[in-house]
């Protein structure tokens, strides 16, 4: 059974489009995250949700909006996609906030043309 | 802003050699985690070190947390091709916005 799953694995779209990436975890964790990994493999946190409440919002453009229908799901919606949004996006979860192991999904490679 | 600097950025060695990867910061961390990421996959946790001076071993991998909790190292003995991957250190501080990741060390072990 996959602990953290993301769909789609690959996403190719044009500038200006709106797209969503879905994430689900079956670990019973309270906290979920979205990370962006750029072409140089630098992993930077975008958002985290704890029990459906946003607790971190880094300096991410408001074109990005996380949505959590329940604590097992954290989806990422992106409006008006730009070339610079091209990256690999990882969903992750942990038992709760703080110093706990984070379990990462397989990533979604987003390419904006 | 807390930063973690990893060195070297790239390392390619022959099977059987030993190597050390470093993770340094000017900030103190409550704990430090090491992850390994393989192509097309997400990072996977290898170890968490919490106490200054702590040493943890995972088979041929030895992790050390600096006494001042500002730095850490990963030593691999008799490297094997299966050790190839991107090694990421990540620091946690109480009150900070989640984990801070280093930029990673790309390790290639050639047979």
Interface residues (C-beta under 8 A of the other chain):
Chain A: X4 X33 X40 X41 X42 X43 X44 X45 X48 X56 X58 X90 X92 X97 X98 X99 X101 X102 X103 X104 X105 X106 X107
Chain B: X30 X31 X33 X37 X40 X41 X42 X43 X44 X45 X48 X50 X86 X88 X92 X94 X97 X98 X99 X101 X103 X104 X106
